[in-house]
Amino acid sequence: MTTASERTKAVVETRELLQILARADEVTVQGLVQSVAVCLLRHYPMDADLAISAVALPGVWAYPKRG
């Protein structure tokens, strides 16, 4: 079973990976990875969104920790 802390950590780390891919100078697979990362990040939750969710639903989300 995934804990709230593990779930939040996965969301934060996925966002950080997508941000790295979106900023990449080298385009791979004809820009597919980078363009998908940019599209996903457009609607991806920020730490403030996760923090609000953690307050409202502590059994689902945990307060995001910067690592």
Secondary structure, 3 states (H helix, E strand, C coil): CCCHHHHHHHHHHHHHHHHHHHHCCCCCHHHHHHHHHHHHHHCCCCHHHHHHHHHHCCCCCCCCCCC
